[in-house]
Amino acid sequence: MSERSERPPFPRRDDQGRIMVLADLLGAALVGVVVGMLALLVFDFGFSLLGLGEFGRASGWLALVLPAWIFVEEFRAWRFGPARVAAALVAAAVGTAAGLLAAGLAASTPPLVSGGLGAAVFAIAYALVWFVGVRWLAGRTS
């Protein structure tokens, strides 16, 4: 019999449950956006087949459900403190501005596409600002 090598869990977390590597947070957030977009495509296509609307008219922003779950779990893992609140607020502001800008630049496309692009940009911006910001602020306030 051969030994099976175990893969490390994804995303890698420390003892407190915080994601340890920026690439893991970005990867998990983007996978969440892709899965959300695929689910939206299926539902939107199904509703258009039933005559309940045009295909592509669903809001692509709904693809943020899974990344939001990841971000909430990451927020909770940092326990109570001003660093996590400040980092989350700044990350949300930067992510929202970047996502709205991206969606606005793609405004000529259907809402599914422009919203999906906005959701992806939001997830990337939020993850970058959160990951760096919470660690920097925690080091300053501890």
Secondary structure, DSSP 8 states (H G I E B T S, - for coil): ---------SS-B-TTS-B--HHHHHHHHHHHHHHHHHHHHHHHHHHHHTTSS-TT-S-GGGGGHHHHHHHHHHHHHT-SSHHHHHHHHHHHHHHHHHHHHHHHHTTTS-HHHHHHHHHHHHHHHHHHHHHHHHHHHHHHH-
